[in-house]
């Protein structure tokens, strides 16, 4: 269980890093965009809602990413845990 938890947190941190860098980019990585598009009921290559995706707060995008990956109801919790770990000195 602990090993799986560490994997989830590590992967969460990697996704969060991509999400936090969005201000320097016009869009998230293709992996994130494909995932969130599908979460919205679109085909993974349907860019018609990309502006909407980019307007979402990063924690909402992360929650949608987690939900699509099967972590139902854990997106916001994981976001806050990773933030807390990241800010721990």
PyMOL Python script that loads the backbone (N, CA, C, O; Angstrom):
from pymol import cmd

cmd.read_pdbstr("""\
ATOM      1  N   UNK A   1       0.821  -1.202   0.000  1.00  0.00           N
ATOM      2  CA  UNK A   1       0.000   0.000   0.000  1.00  0.00           C
ATOM      3  C   UNK A   1       0.857   1.255   0.000  1.00  0.00           C
ATOM      4  O   UNK A   1       0.587   2.196  -0.747  1.00  0.00           O
ATOM      5  N   UNK A   2       1.884   1.272   0.830  1.00  0.00           N
ATOM      6  CA  UNK A   2       2.724   2.456   0.896  1.00  0.00           C
ATOM      7  C   UNK A   2       3.402   2.719  -0.441  1.00  0.00           C
ATOM      8  O   UNK A   2       3.469   3.864  -0.888  1.00  0.00           O
ATOM      9  N   UNK A   3       3.904   1.667  -1.083  1.00  0.00           N
ATOM     10  CA  UNK A   3       4.579   1.851  -2.371  1.00  0.00           C
ATOM     11  C   UNK A   3       3.621   2.463  -3.393  1.00  0.00           C
ATOM     12  O   UNK A   3       4.006   3.370  -4.131  1.00  0.00           O
ATOM     13  N   UNK A   4       2.389   1.981  -3.442  1.00  0.00           N
ATOM     14  CA  UNK A   4       1.400   2.542  -4.352  1.00  0.00           C
ATOM     15  C   UNK A   4       1.089   3.990  -4.030  1.00  0.00           C
ATOM     16  O   UNK A   4       0.901   4.807  -4.931  1.00  0.00           O
ATOM     17  N   UNK A   5       1.036   4.305  -2.755  1.00  0.00           N
ATOM     18  CA  UNK A   5       0.777   5.680  -2.337  1.00  0.00           C
ATOM     19  C   UNK A   5       1.902   6.595  -2.790  1.00  0.00           C
ATOM     20  O   UNK A   5       1.657   7.705  -3.261  1.00  0.00           O
ATOM     21  N   UNK A   6       3.140   6.123  -2.645  1.00  0.00           N
ATOM     22  CA  UNK A   6       4.277   6.923  -3.074  1.00  0.00           C
ATOM     23  C   UNK A   6       4.221   7.138  -4.579  1.00  0.00           C
ATOM     24  O   UNK A   6       4.510   8.233  -5.059  1.00  0.00           O
ATOM     25  N   UNK A   7       3.853   6.111  -5.323  1.00  0.00           N
ATOM     26  CA  UNK A   7       3.738   6.237  -6.771  1.00  0.00           C
ATOM     27  C   UNK A   7       2.685   7.266  -7.134  1.00  0.00           C
ATOM     28  O   UNK A   7       2.912   8.101  -8.009  1.00  0.00           O
ATOM     29  N   UNK A   8       1.543   7.220  -6.479  1.00  0.00           N
ATOM     30  CA  UNK A   8       0.473   8.182  -6.749  1.00  0.00           C
ATOM     31  C   UNK A   8       0.958   9.595  -6.448  1.00  0.00           C
ATOM     32  O   UNK A   8       0.744  10.500  -7.255  1.00  0.00           O
ATOM     33  N   UNK A   9       1.600   9.801  -5.315  1.00  0.00           N
ATOM     34  CA  UNK A   9       2.079  11.135  -4.963  1.00  0.00           C
ATOM     35  C   UNK A   9       3.148  11.583  -5.956  1.00  0.00           C
ATOM     36  O   UNK A   9       3.125  12.728  -6.406  1.00  0.00           O
ATOM     37  N   UNK A  10       4.086  10.700  -6.306  1.00  0.00           N
ATOM     38  CA  UNK A  10       5.125  11.071  -7.263  1.00  0.00           C
ATOM     39  C   UNK A  10       4.496  11.463  -8.595  1.00  0.00           C
ATOM     40  O   UNK A  10       4.823  12.511  -9.151  1.00  0.00           O
ATOM     41  N   UNK A  11       3.601  10.634  -9.105  1.00  0.00           N
ATOM     42  CA  UNK A  11       2.939  10.951 -10.369  1.00  0.00           C
ATOM     43  C   UNK A  11       2.117  12.229 -10.232  1.00  0.00           C
ATOM     44  O   UNK A  11       2.063  13.040 -11.157  1.00  0.00           O
ATOM     45  N   UNK A  12       1.487  12.404  -9.094  1.00  0.00           N
ATOM     46  CA  UNK A  12       0.728  13.625  -8.854  1.00  0.00           C
ATOM     47  C   UNK A  12       1.614  14.846  -8.888  1.00  0.00           C
ATOM     48  O   UNK A  12       1.232  15.879  -9.438  1.00  0.00           O
ATOM     49  N   UNK A  13       2.799  14.739  -8.301  1.00  0.00           N
ATOM     50  CA  UNK A  13       3.738  15.866  -8.313  1.00  0.00           C
ATOM     51  C   UNK A  13       4.182  16.175  -9.730  1.00  0.00           C
ATOM     52  O   UNK A  13       4.326  17.343 -10.092  1.00  0.00           O
ATOM     53  N   UNK A  14       4.400  15.151 -10.532  1.00  0.00           N
ATOM     54  CA  UNK A  14       4.828  15.377 -11.911  1.00  0.00           C
ATOM     55  C   UNK A  14       3.724  16.078 -12.699  1.00  0.00           C
ATOM     56  O   UNK A  14       3.990  17.020 -13.446  1.00  0.00           O
ATOM     57  N   UNK A  15       2.497  15.619 -12.530  1.00  0.00           N
ATOM     58  CA  UNK A  15       1.380  16.255 -13.229  1.00  0.00           C
ATOM     59  C   UNK A  15       1.210  17.678 -12.717  1.00  0.00           C
ATOM     60  O   UNK A  15       0.995  18.599 -13.504  1.00  0.00           O
ATOM     61  N   UNK A  16       1.306  17.863 -11.393  1.00  0.00           N
ATOM     62  CA  UNK A  16       1.164  19.211 -10.842  1.00  0.00           C
ATOM     63  C   UNK A  16       2.247  20.129 -11.388  1.00  0.00           C
ATOM     64  O   UNK A  16       1.977  21.299 -11.660  1.00  0.00           O
ATOM     65  N   UNK A  17       3.460  19.630 -11.554  1.00  0.00           N
ATOM     66  CA  UNK A  17       4.535  20.451 -12.102  1.00  0.00           C
ATOM     67  C   UNK A  17       4.150  20.943 -13.490  1.00  0.00           C
ATOM     68  O   UNK A  17       4.353  22.114 -13.810  1.00  0.00           O
ATOM     69  N   UNK A  18       3.597  20.059 -14.319  1.00  0.00           N
ATOM     70  CA  UNK A  18       3.152  20.455 -15.653  1.00  0.00           C
ATOM     71  C   UNK A  18       2.027  21.484 -15.560  1.00  0.00           C
ATOM     72  O   UNK A  18       1.990  22.444 -16.330  1.00  0.00           O
ATOM     73  N   UNK A  19       1.114  21.279 -14.614  1.00  0.00           N
ATOM     74  CA  UNK A  19      -0.008  22.199 -14.481  1.00  0.00           C
ATOM     75  C   UNK A  19       0.453  23.572 -14.022  1.00  0.00           C
ATOM     76  O   UNK A  19      -0.051  24.586 -14.503  1.00  0.00           O
ATOM     77  N   UNK A  20       1.403  23.617 -13.102  1.00  0.00           N
ATOM     78  CA  UNK A  20       1.875  24.890 -12.577  1.00  0.00           C
ATOM     79  C   UNK A  20       2.677  25.668 -13.618  1.00  0.00           C
ATOM     80  O   UNK A  20       2.806  26.887 -13.505  1.00  0.00           O
ATOM     81  N   UNK A  21       3.209  24.994 -14.615  1.00  0.00           N
ATOM     82  CA  UNK A  21       3.990  25.656 -15.652  1.00  0.00           C
ATOM     83  C   UNK A  21       3.124  26.183 -16.786  1.00  0.00           C
ATOM     84  O   UNK A  21       3.656  26.722 -17.756  1.00  0.00           O
ATOM     85  N   UNK A  22       1.822  26.045 -16.695  1.00  0.00           N
ATOM     86  CA  UNK A  22       0.958  26.425 -17.805  1.00  0.00           C
ATOM     87  C   UNK A  22       1.040  27.896 -18.137  1.00  0.00           C
ATOM     88  O   UNK A  22       0.818  28.269 -19.289  1.00  0.00           O
ATOM     89  N   UNK A  23       1.352  28.751 -17.168  1.00  0.00           N
ATOM     90  CA  UNK A  23       1.413  30.177 -17.451  1.00  0.00           C
ATOM     91  C   UNK A  23       2.528  30.497 -18.444  1.00  0.00           C
ATOM     92  O   UNK A  23       2.456  31.501 -19.152  1.00  0.00           O
ATOM     93  N   UNK A  24       3.553  29.653 -18.500  1.00  0.00           N
ATOM     94  CA  UNK A  24       4.643  29.870 -19.436  1.00  0.00           C
ATOM     95  C   UNK A  24       4.338  29.225 -20.793  1.00  0.00           C
ATOM     96  O   UNK A  24       5.083  29.418 -21.755  1.00  0.00           O
ATOM     97  N   UNK A  25       3.269  28.480 -20.868  1.00  0.00           N
ATOM     98  CA  UNK A  25       2.899  27.788 -22.091  1.00  0.00           C
ATOM     99  C   UNK A  25       1.522  28.246 -22.538  1.00  0.00           C
ATOM    100  O   UNK A  25       0.781  28.873 -21.781  1.00  0.00           O
ATOM    101  N   UNK A  26       1.195  27.925 -23.773  1.00  0.00           N
ATOM    102  CA  UNK A  26      -0.151  28.205 -24.252  1.00  0.00           C
ATOM    103  C   UNK A  26      -1.099  27.077 -23.897  1.00  0.00           C
ATOM    104  O   UNK A  26      -2.313  27.275 -23.860  1.00  0.00           O
ATOM    105  N   UNK A  27      -0.562  25.900 -23.635  1.00  0.00           N
ATOM    106  CA  UNK A  27      -1.389  24.745 -23.310  1.00  0.00           C
ATOM    107  C   UNK A  27      -0.591  23.770 -22.448  1.00  0.00           C
ATOM    108  O   UNK A  27       0.635  23.847 -22.368  1.00  0.00           O
ATOM    109  N   UNK A  28      -1.300  22.871 -21.819  1.00  0.00           N
ATOM    110  CA  UNK A  28      -0.654  21.810 -21.047  1.00  0.00           C
ATOM    111  C   UNK A  28      -0.006  20.815 -22.002  1.00  0.00           C
ATOM    112  O   UNK A  28      -0.167  20.904 -23.219  1.00  0.00           O
ATOM    113  N   UNK A  29       0.728  19.866 -21.428  1.00  0.00           N
ATOM    114  CA  UNK A  29       1.334  18.816 -22.255  1.00  0.00           C
ATOM    115  C   UNK A  29       0.222  18.058 -22.991  1.00  0.00           C
ATOM    116  O   UNK A  29      -0.938  18.067 -22.580  1.00  0.00           O
ATOM    117  N   UNK A  30       0.603  17.418 -24.066  1.00  0.00           N
ATOM    118  CA  UNK A  30      -0.373  16.655 -24.860  1.00  0.00           C
ATOM    119  C   UNK A  30      -1.014  15.553 -24.020  1.00  0.00           C
ATOM    120  O   UNK A  30      -2.204  15.276 -24.172  1.00  0.00           O
ATOM    121  N   UNK A  31      -0.244  14.925 -23.139  1.00  0.00           N
ATOM    122  CA  UNK A  31      -0.784  13.860 -22.283  1.00  0.00           C
ATOM    123  C   UNK A  31      -1.920  14.397 -21.411  1.00  0.00           C
ATOM    124  O   UNK A  31      -2.969  13.764 -21.299  1.00  0.00           O
ATOM    125  N   UNK A  32      -1.717  15.545 -20.804  1.00  0.00           N
ATOM    126  CA  UNK A  32      -2.756  16.128 -19.957  1.00  0.00           C
ATOM    127  C   UNK A  32      -3.952  16.537 -20.793  1.00  0.00           C
ATOM    128  O   UNK A  32      -5.093  16.269 -20.415  1.00  0.00           O
ATOM    129  N   UNK A  33      -3.706  17.187 -21.932  1.00  0.00           N
ATOM    130  CA  UNK A  33      -4.812  17.650 -22.773  1.00  0.00           C
ATOM    131  C   UNK A  33      -5.665  16.480 -23.271  1.00  0.00           C
ATOM    132  O   UNK A  33      -6.893  16.551 -23.244  1.00  0.00           O
ATOM    133  N   UNK A  34      -5.019  15.409 -23.722  1.00  0.00           N
ATOM    134  CA  UNK A  34      -5.775  14.242 -24.200  1.00  0.00           C
ATOM    135  C   UNK A  34      -6.650  13.670 -23.088  1.00  0.00           C
ATOM    136  O   UNK A  34      -7.816  13.341 -23.307  1.00  0.00           O
ATOM    137  N   UNK A  35      -6.085  13.559 -21.922  1.00  0.00           N
ATOM    138  CA  UNK A  35      -6.791  13.002 -20.772  1.00  0.00           C
ATOM    139  C   UNK A  35      -7.995  13.859 -20.406  1.00  0.00           C
ATOM    140  O   UNK A  35      -9.101  13.342 -20.247  1.00  0.00           O
ATOM    141  N   UNK A  36      -7.788  15.165 -20.271  1.00  0.00           N
ATOM    142  CA  UNK A  36      -8.874  16.057 -19.855  1.00  0.00           C
ATOM    143  C   UNK A  36      -9.935  16.166 -20.945  1.00  0.00           C
ATOM    144  O   UNK A  36     -11.125  16.247 -20.641  1.00  0.00           O
ATOM    145  N   UNK A  37      -9.524  16.168 -22.199  1.00  0.00           N
ATOM    146  CA  UNK A  37     -10.519  16.165 -23.289  1.00  0.00           C
ATOM    147  C   UNK A  37     -11.450  14.960 -23.150  1.00  0.00           C
ATOM    148  O   UNK A  37     -12.669  15.092 -23.250  1.00  0.00           O
ATOM    149  N   UNK A  38     -10.866  13.792 -22.921  1.00  0.00           N
ATOM    150  CA  UNK A  38     -11.681  12.593 -22.774  1.00  0.00           C
ATOM    151  C   UNK A  38     -12.565  12.679 -21.536  1.00  0.00           C
ATOM    152  O   UNK A  38     -13.706  12.217 -21.557  1.00  0.00           O
ATOM    153  N   UNK A  39     -12.054  13.265 -20.464  1.00  0.00           N
ATOM    154  CA  UNK A  39     -12.847  13.459 -19.260  1.00  0.00           C
ATOM    155  C   UNK A  39     -14.073  14.326 -19.552  1.00  0.00           C
ATOM    156  O   UNK A  39     -15.121  14.153 -18.931  1.00  0.00           O
ATOM    157  N   UNK A  40     -13.940  15.250 -20.491  1.00  0.00           N
ATOM    158  CA  UNK A  40     -15.051  16.134 -20.882  1.00  0.00           C
ATOM    159  C   UNK A  40     -15.970  15.490 -21.915  1.00  0.00           C
ATOM    160  O   UNK A  40     -16.917  16.124 -22.382  1.00  0.00           O
ATOM    161  N   UNK A  41     -15.697  14.232 -22.278  1.00  0.00           N
ATOM    162  CA  UNK A  41     -16.551  13.531 -23.236  1.00  0.00           C
ATOM    163  C   UNK A  41     -16.155  13.756 -24.683  1.00  0.00           C
ATOM    164  O   UNK A  41     -16.927  13.447 -25.591  1.00  0.00           O
ATOM    165  N   UNK A  42     -14.969  14.285 -24.910  1.00  0.00           N
ATOM    166  CA  UNK A  42     -14.476  14.538 -26.263  1.00  0.00           C
ATOM    167  C   UNK A  42     -13.532  13.428 -26.691  1.00  0.00           C
ATOM    168  O   UNK A  42     -13.072  12.638 -25.867  1.00  0.00           O
ATOM    169  N   UNK A  43     -13.251  13.375 -27.972  1.00  0.00           N
ATOM    170  CA  UNK A  43     -12.177  12.511 -28.463  1.00  0.00           C
ATOM    171  C   UNK A  43     -10.861  13.129 -28.020  1.00  0.00           C
ATOM    172  O   UNK A  43     -10.769  14.345 -27.855  1.00  0.00           O
ATOM    173  N   UNK A  44      -9.847  12.302 -27.828  1.00  0.00           N
ATOM    174  CA  UNK A  44      -8.579  12.812 -27.303  1.00  0.00           C
ATOM    175  C   UNK A  44      -7.919  13.852 -28.201  1.00  0.00           C
ATOM    176  O   UNK A  44      -7.108  14.646 -27.724  1.00  0.00           O
ATOM    177  N   UNK A  45      -8.251  13.862 -29.492  1.00  0.00           N
ATOM    178  CA  UNK A  45      -7.649  14.832 -30.411  1.00  0.00           C
ATOM    179  C   UNK A  45      -8.597  15.972 -30.794  1.00  0.00           C
ATOM    180  O   UNK A  45      -8.287  16.759 -31.688  1.00  0.00           O
ATOM    181  N   UNK A  46      -9.748  16.064 -30.125  1.00  0.00           N
ATOM    182  CA  UNK A  46     -10.728  17.123 -30.377  1.00  0.00           C
ATOM    183  C   UNK A  46     -10.321  18.374 -29.593  1.00  0.00           C
ATOM    184  O   UNK A  46     -10.440  18.404 -28.368  1.00  0.00           O
ATOM    185  N   UNK A  47      -9.853  19.383 -30.277  1.00  0.00           N
ATOM    186  CA  UNK A  47      -9.347  20.590 -29.614  1.00  0.00           C
ATOM    187  C   UNK A  47     -10.416  21.671 -29.421  1.00  0.00           C
ATOM    188  O   UNK A  47     -10.090  22.794 -29.035  1.00  0.00           O
ATOM    189  N   UNK A  48     -11.658  21.353 -29.679  1.00  0.00           N
ATOM    190  CA  UNK A  48     -12.719  22.365 -29.645  1.00  0.00           C
ATOM    191  C   UNK A  48     -12.935  22.996 -28.268  1.00  0.00           C
ATOM    192  O   UNK A  48     -13.463  24.106 -28.187  1.00  0.00           O
ATOM    193  N   UNK A  49     -12.545  22.327 -27.192  1.00  0.00           N
ATOM    194  CA  UNK A  49     -12.736  22.872 -25.839  1.00  0.00           C
ATOM    195  C   UNK A  49     -11.418  23.209 -25.147  1.00  0.00           C
ATOM    196  O   UNK A  49     -11.386  23.407 -23.932  1.00  0.00           O
ATOM    197  N   UNK A  50     -10.336  23.273 -25.915  1.00  0.00           N
ATOM    198  CA  UNK A  50      -9.029  23.549 -25.312  1.00  0.00           C
ATOM    199  C   UNK A  50      -8.989  24.896 -24.597  1.00  0.00           C
ATOM    200  O   UNK A  50      -8.360  25.017 -23.546  1.00  0.00           O
ATOM    201  N   UNK A  51      -9.645  25.900 -25.149  1.00  0.00           N
ATOM    202  CA  UNK A  51      -9.687  27.206 -24.465  1.00  0.00           C
ATOM    203  C   UNK A  51     -10.365  27.075 -23.106  1.00  0.00           C
ATOM    204  O   UNK A  51      -9.929  27.682 -22.127  1.00  0.00           O
ATOM    205  N   UNK A  52     -11.423  26.288 -23.050  1.00  0.00           N
ATOM    206  CA  UNK A  52     -12.109  26.058 -21.777  1.00  0.00           C
ATOM    207  C   UNK A  52     -11.181  25.353 -20.788  1.00  0.00           C
ATOM    208  O   UNK A  52     -11.091  25.746 -19.625  1.00  0.00           O
ATOM    209  N   UNK A  53     -10.492  24.307 -21.258  1.00  0.00           N
ATOM    210  CA  UNK A  53      -9.567  23.575 -20.389  1.00  0.00           C
ATOM    211  C   UNK A  53      -8.516  24.522 -19.831  1.00  0.00           C
ATOM    212  O   UNK A  53      -8.198  24.477 -18.643  1.00  0.00           O
ATOM    213  N   UNK A  54      -7.976  25.381 -20.692  1.00  0.00           N
ATOM    214  CA  UNK A  54      -6.928  26.298 -20.255  1.00  0.00           C
ATOM    215  C   UNK A  54      -7.458  27.375 -19.312  1.00  0.00           C
ATOM    216  O   UNK A  54      -6.676  27.997 -18.593  1.00  0.00           O
ATOM    217  N   UNK A  55      -8.762  27.606 -19.303  1.00  0.00           N
ATOM    218  CA  UNK A  55      -9.334  28.611 -18.401  1.00  0.00           C
ATOM    219  C   UNK A  55      -9.586  28.049 -16.998  1.00  0.00           C
ATOM    220  O   UNK A  55      -9.827  28.810 -16.060  1.00  0.00           O
ATOM    221  N   UNK A  56      -9.532  26.731 -16.853  1.00  0.00           N
ATOM    222  CA  UNK A  56      -9.780  26.101 -15.559  1.00  0.00           C
ATOM    223  C   UNK A  56      -8.602  26.316 -14.615  1.00  0.00           C
ATOM    224  O   UNK A  56      -7.455  26.360 -15.061  1.00  0.00           O
ATOM    225  N   UNK A  57      -8.869  26.450 -13.318  1.00  0.00           N
ATOM    226  CA  UNK A  57      -7.763  26.489 -12.359  1.00  0.00           C
ATOM    227  C   UNK A  57      -6.994  25.164 -12.427  1.00  0.00           C
ATOM    228  O   UNK A  57      -7.597  24.121 -12.677  1.00  0.00           O
ATOM    229  N   UNK A  58      -5.678  25.189 -12.209  1.00  0.00           N
ATOM    230  CA  UNK A  58      -4.880  23.963 -12.310  1.00  0.00           C
ATOM    231  C   UNK A  58      -5.389  22.821 -11.438  1.00  0.00           C
ATOM    232  O   UNK A  58      -5.310  21.661 -11.841  1.00  0.00           O
ATOM    233  N   UNK A  59      -5.914  23.129 -10.247  1.00  0.00           N
ATOM    234  CA  UNK A  59      -6.404  22.043  -9.389  1.00  0.00           C
ATOM    235  C   UNK A  59      -7.642  21.374  -9.973  1.00  0.00           C
ATOM    236  O   UNK A  59      -7.876  20.192  -9.721  1.00  0.00           O
ATOM    237  N   UNK A  60      -8.439  22.109 -10.750  1.00  0.00           N
ATOM    238  CA  UNK A  60      -9.586  21.497 -11.426  1.00  0.00           C
ATOM    239  C   UNK A  60      -9.121  20.575 -12.552  1.00  0.00           C
ATOM    240  O   UNK A  60      -9.673  19.491 -12.745  1.00  0.00           O
ATOM    241  N   UNK A  61      -8.107  21.010 -13.288  1.00  0.00           N
ATOM    242  CA  UNK A  61      -7.549  20.166 -14.349  1.00  0.00           C
ATOM    243  C   UNK A  61      -6.969  18.902 -13.726  1.00  0.00           C
ATOM    244  O   UNK A  61      -7.172  17.806 -14.247  1.00  0.00           O
ATOM    245  N   UNK A  62      -6.253  19.045 -12.623  1.00  0.00           N
ATOM    246  CA  UNK A  62      -5.668  17.892 -11.933  1.00  0.00           C
ATOM    247  C   UNK A  62      -6.760  16.931 -11.472  1.00  0.00           C
ATOM    248  O   UNK A  62      -6.613  15.716 -11.601  1.00  0.00           O
ATOM    249  N   UNK A  63      -7.859  17.473 -10.933  1.00  0.00           N
ATOM    250  CA  UNK A  63      -8.958  16.618 -10.499  1.00  0.00           C
ATOM    251  C   UNK A  63      -9.551  15.851 -11.675  1.00  0.00           C
ATOM    252  O   UNK A  63      -9.840  14.660 -11.554  1.00  0.00           O
ATOM    253  N   UNK A  64      -9.734  16.513 -12.801  1.00  0.00           N
ATOM    254  CA  UNK A  64     -10.253  15.834 -13.997  1.00  0.00           C
ATOM    255  C   UNK A  64      -9.277  14.762 -14.474  1.00  0.00           C
ATOM    256  O   UNK A  64      -9.686  13.674 -14.878  1.00  0.00           O
ATOM    257  N   UNK A  65      -7.985  15.078 -14.423  1.00  0.00           N
ATOM    258  CA  UNK A  65      -6.956  14.105 -14.807  1.00  0.00           C
ATOM    259  C   UNK A  65      -7.048  12.870 -13.913  1.00  0.00           C
ATOM    260  O   UNK A  65      -7.073  11.740 -14.401  1.00  0.00           O
ATOM    261  N   UNK A  66      -7.097  13.096 -12.606  1.00  0.00           N
ATOM    262  CA  UNK A  66      -7.179  11.979 -11.660  1.00  0.00           C
ATOM    263  C   UNK A  66      -8.445  11.157 -11.874  1.00  0.00           C
ATOM    264  O   UNK A  66      -8.405   9.927 -11.848  1.00  0.00           O
ATOM    265  N   UNK A  67      -9.558  11.834 -12.081  1.00  0.00           N
ATOM    266  CA  UNK A  67     -10.830  11.150 -12.297  1.00  0.00           C
ATOM    267  C   UNK A  67     -10.747  10.250 -13.524  1.00  0.00           C
ATOM    268  O   UNK A  67     -11.178   9.098 -13.480  1.00  0.00           O
ATOM    269  N   UNK A  68     -10.194  10.772 -14.620  1.00  0.00           N
ATOM    270  CA  UNK A  68     -10.091   9.976 -15.842  1.00  0.00           C
ATOM    271  C   UNK A  68      -9.183   8.768 -15.629  1.00  0.00           C
ATOM    272  O   UNK A  68      -9.385   7.723 -16.247  1.00  0.00           O
ATOM    273  N   UNK A  69      -8.190   8.907 -14.761  1.00  0.00           N
ATOM    274  CA  UNK A  69      -7.262   7.809 -14.477  1.00  0.00           C
ATOM    275  C   UNK A  69      -7.811   6.833 -13.432  1.00  0.00           C
ATOM    276  O   UNK A  69      -7.130   5.880 -13.054  1.00  0.00           O
ATOM    277  N   UNK A  70      -9.038   7.070 -12.967  1.00  0.00           N
ATOM    278  CA  UNK A  70      -9.679   6.141 -12.048  1.00  0.00           C
ATOM    279  C   UNK A  70      -9.541   6.503 -10.578  1.00  0.00           C
ATOM    280  O   UNK A  70      -9.968   5.736  -9.715  1.00  0.00           O
ATOM    281  N   UNK A  71      -8.961   7.643 -10.278  1.00  0.00           N
ATOM    282  CA  UNK A  71      -8.827   8.099  -8.890  1.00  0.00           C
ATOM    283  C   UNK A  71     -10.025   8.985  -8.547  1.00  0.00           C
ATOM    284  O   UNK A  71      -9.875  10.176  -8.277  1.00  0.00           O
ATOM    285  N   UNK A  72     -11.191   8.393  -8.563  1.00  0.00           N
ATOM    286  CA  UNK A  72     -12.442   9.126  -8.368  1.00  0.00           C
ATOM    287  C   UNK A  72     -12.508   9.734  -6.972  1.00  0.00           C
ATOM    288  O   UNK A  72     -12.373   9.036  -5.967  1.00  0.00           O
ATOM    289  N   UNK A  73     -12.717  11.028  -6.928  1.00  0.00           N
ATOM    290  CA  UNK A  73     -12.878  11.724  -5.663  1.00  0.00           C
ATOM    291  C   UNK A  73     -11.585  12.038  -4.933  1.00  0.00           C
ATOM    292  O   UNK A  73     -11.624  12.510  -3.797  1.00  0.00           O
ATOM    293  N   UNK A  74     -10.428  11.786  -5.560  1.00  0.00           N
ATOM    294  CA  UNK A  74      -9.144  12.012  -4.886  1.00  0.00           C
ATOM    295  C   UNK A  74      -8.340  13.181  -5.453  1.00  0.00           C
ATOM    296  O   UNK A  74      -7.320  13.548  -4.871  1.00  0.00           O
ATOM    297  N   UNK A  75      -8.756  13.763  -6.543  1.00  0.00           N
ATOM    298  CA  UNK A  75      -7.967  14.807  -7.195  1.00  0.00           C
ATOM    299  C   UNK A  75      -7.626  15.975  -6.297  1.00  0.00           C
ATOM    300  O   UNK A  75      -6.460  16.351  -6.181  1.00  0.00           O
ATOM    301  N   UNK A  76      -8.632  16.553  -5.660  1.00  0.00           N
ATOM    302  CA  UNK A  76      -8.380  17.725  -4.820  1.00  0.00           C
ATOM    303  C   UNK A  76      -7.572  17.343  -3.575  1.00  0.00           C
ATOM    304  O   UNK A  76      -6.701  18.094  -3.136  1.00  0.00           O
ATOM    305  N   UNK A  77      -7.870  16.177  -3.017  1.00  0.00           N
ATOM    306  CA  UNK A  77      -7.122  15.716  -1.841  1.00  0.00           C
ATOM    307  C   UNK A  77      -5.650  15.544  -2.193  1.00  0.00           C
ATOM    308  O   UNK A  77      -4.775  16.020  -1.469  1.00  0.00           O
ATOM    309  N   UNK A  78      -5.374  14.863  -3.304  1.00  0.00           N
ATOM    310  CA  UNK A  78      -3.990  14.655  -3.720  1.00  0.00           C
ATOM    311  C   UNK A  78      -3.302  15.981  -4.037  1.00  0.00           C
ATOM    312  O   UNK A  78      -2.130  16.171  -3.711  1.00  0.00           O
ATOM    313  N   UNK A  79      -4.031  16.892  -4.669  1.00  0.00           N
ATOM    314  CA  UNK A  79      -3.475  18.211  -4.984  1.00  0.00           C
ATOM    315  C   UNK A  79      -2.987  18.894  -3.699  1.00  0.00           C
ATOM    316  O   UNK A  79      -1.869  19.407  -3.642  1.00  0.00           O
ATOM    317  N   UNK A  80      -3.837  18.890  -2.682  1.00  0.00           N
ATOM    318  CA  UNK A  80      -3.488  19.570  -1.435  1.00  0.00           C
ATOM    319  C   UNK A  80      -2.378  18.846  -0.669  1.00  0.00           C
ATOM    320  O   UNK A  80      -1.535  19.489  -0.045  1.00  0.00           O
ATOM    321  N   UNK A  81      -2.377  17.520  -0.714  1.00  0.00           N
ATOM    322  CA  UNK A  81      -1.301  16.757  -0.062  1.00  0.00           C
ATOM    323  C   UNK A  81       0.035  17.070  -0.718  1.00  0.00           C
ATOM    324  O   UNK A  81       1.028  17.314  -0.032  1.00  0.00           O
ATOM    325  N   UNK A  82       0.061  17.063  -2.042  1.00  0.00           N
ATOM    326  CA  UNK A  82       1.306  17.352  -2.759  1.00  0.00           C
ATOM    327  C   UNK A  82       1.752  18.785  -2.481  1.00  0.00           C
ATOM    328  O   UNK A  82       2.942  19.034  -2.288  1.00  0.00           O
ATOM    329  N   UNK A  83       0.816  19.724  -2.459  1.00  0.00           N
ATOM    330  CA  UNK A  83       1.163  21.108  -2.123  1.00  0.00           C
ATOM    331  C   UNK A  83       1.780  21.203  -0.741  1.00  0.00           C
ATOM    332  O   UNK A  83       2.773  21.901  -0.536  1.00  0.00           O
ATOM    333  N   UNK A  84       1.178  20.491   0.208  1.00  0.00           N
ATOM    334  CA  UNK A  84       1.701  20.501   1.571  1.00  0.00           C
ATOM    335  C   UNK A  84       3.107  19.896   1.622  1.00  0.00           C
ATOM    336  O   UNK A  84       3.998  20.446   2.270  1.00  0.00           O
ATOM    337  N   UNK A  85       3.304  18.769   0.939  1.00  0.00           N
ATOM    338  CA  UNK A  85       4.623  18.154   0.893  1.00  0.00           C
ATOM    339  C   UNK A  85       5.642  19.060   0.211  1.00  0.00           C
ATOM    340  O   UNK A  85       6.784  19.175   0.655  1.00  0.00           O
ATOM    341  N   UNK A  86       5.218  19.691  -0.857  1.00  0.00           N
ATOM    342  CA  UNK A  86       6.103  20.564  -1.612  1.00  0.00           C
ATOM    343  C   UNK A  86       6.541  21.760  -0.765  1.00  0.00           C
ATOM    344  O   UNK A  86       7.680  22.214  -0.874  1.00  0.00           O
ATOM    345  N   UNK A  87       5.652  22.266   0.068  1.00  0.00           N
ATOM    346  CA  UNK A  87       5.937  23.445   0.875  1.00  0.00           C
ATOM    347  C   UNK A  87       6.580  23.124   2.213  1.00  0.00           C
ATOM    348  O   UNK A  87       6.940  24.035   2.959  1.00  0.00           O
ATOM    349  N   UNK A  88       6.730  21.843   2.529  1.00  0.00           N
ATOM    350  CA  UNK A  88       7.344  21.452   3.793  1.00  0.00           C
ATOM    351  C   UNK A  88       8.836  21.714   3.754  1.00  0.00           C
ATOM    352  O   UNK A  88       9.520  21.363   2.793  1.00  0.00           O
ATOM    353  N   UNK A  89       9.318  22.323   4.787  1.00  0.00           N
ATOM    354  CA  UNK A  89      10.758  22.637   4.844  1.00  0.00           C
ATOM    355  C   UNK A  89      11.409  21.872   5.953  1.00  0.00           C
ATOM    356  O   UNK A  89      12.615  21.998   6.164  1.00  0.00           O
TER     357      UNK A  89
END
""", "prot")
cmd.dss("prot")
cmd.show_as("cartoon", "prot")
cmd.util.cbc("prot")
cmd.orient("prot")
